[in-house]
Amino acid sequence: MAAAAAEGAAAPVAVAMRSVLARAGRAAERSGRAAEAVRVVAIGKTKPVSLLRQLYDSGHRCFGENYVQEFVTKAPQLPEDIRWHFVGHLQSNKVKSLVAAVPNLDMVEGVGNEKIANHLDRAVVSLGREPLKVMVQVNTSGEESKSGIDPSRCVELVKHVKLACPNLIFSGLMTIGMKDYSSTPENFKTLVKCKLEVCKALGIPTKQFELSMGMSGDFEQAIELGSTNVRVGSTIFGPREYPNQKQNQ
């Protein structure tokens, strides 16, 4: 009875997050891993700071954003112990402003070419911050509209990040998915194949290698196929308000 009352009093975003975490945990167990092996990044794209704060107040600490302009406005309004992820396409002329404005930026999921890697590396050292974790973005769907390196050049880009960018910490690979931001098992399997190729070529233990794949519509399947990091937005915060998208890019 008391538990039911507490559930009713909780913010809707907190209730939604508990459901997502439970689903992610069960998917991890189906893949033979502990629930704690999967990180859920709450993507707040187009959502107000007040809504993110509600989720923070419920205990969640890992958040992500997709647009630099929106990110650098929202992050300073929220507590400093949030572990922020930048997810997706990052323009080179916005790299330094992002790194400067978000000192608690924990990871960039979206290094799709050597130019961005170099810009991030220089920004980190020029601002005197600790090395920054990054994931290399792979275009698993082969769409021209998608950012990311072609799977055939994945090893080459990872090697550049590890050997030529001393202020970056290579953490793994990520993919966005299809045009409608959903993915298919083929997308996920392509990323897993890239992981194995990178691990073999560079001698990286597979257990030290993250895969970021899966969003609101497909995160359970992604976890079952090996994802360690899922980016969930609308399932937690509700439908996105896309009219604001253009000004935030």
URJO-V679512 format. One record per residue. PHI is phi in whole degrees, 0 to 359 (NA if undefined). Layout:
phi: [PHI,PHI]
This chain:
phi: [NA,296,297,295,295,296,299,292,278,291,298,306,293,291,297,297,295,300,296,297,297,294,295,296,296,294,296,297,295,295,266,83,238,283,303,290,283,242,263,254,264,277,270,262,311,71,263,290,304,301,288,296,296,300,290,302,295,276,117,281,232,251,234,220,224,249,243,300,301,292,299,290,277,279,304,295,272,241,302,283,270,290,261,274,242,264,240,105,291,240,280,299,284,247,298,294,295,294,296,289,279,235,298,263,293,266,203,252,259,163,275,257,199,295,300,295,301,295,297,297,301,293,296,299,289,292,268,67,264,295,308,254,285,223,243,275,272,247,275,284,268,71,275,296,286,267,282,116,278,295,309,292,249,298,302,301,289,299,299,297,300,288,261,251,233,295,263,243,248,291,248,158,238,222,218,274,114,276,302,270,63,249,228,241,305,296,302,295,294,296,292,298,297,299,302,298,294,294,300,292,291,249,67,266,299,299,286,261,234,265,234,254,205,109,228,308,275,215,292,293,297,299,296,299,264,121,294,250,213,242,248,241,242,296,293,267,261,95,305,280,260,293,305,275,300,300,287,268,287]
